[in-house]
Amino acid sequence: MAALLSRELRAKSDDELEELFEDKKADLYTLRINLVSGELKDTSAIKSTRREIARIQTILRERELAAAIAEEEIS
């Protein structure tokens, strides 16, 4: 599974990012369960999934702040 780049994530809508966020959180949960049970072969997948989650959260927060700033300028 290739890591998602920030530019690929920025091209997605907020709804798509929210859905992707939920999917990645579920993936992370599964990876952690597999790690504990000894079934996980690629332990670096946990780190890359955590980073993808952080990228998604960062982009969502940037958009939230940009919307707040735009609203302040209108008011």
Phi, psi and omega in degrees: 000121181279144179289144178279134178275156180301321181293328176291322180290321180295337179284347182272156177282169179299320180296319178296321179294320178298317179295317178296321177301312179297320178296317181293323177296321177293319177299317180298318177300314179298317179298318180294320177298316179294326177296314181295322182279354177085010182269347184280122180269320184256092183289343178288346178297329178296313181296316181293325177293319177298321179292321177297319177299317179296320178298316180297314180297321179297314181294318178298320179291320177300317180294321178298315180293320179297321179293321179294319179295317179297322179292322178296321181292329179288322183287000000 
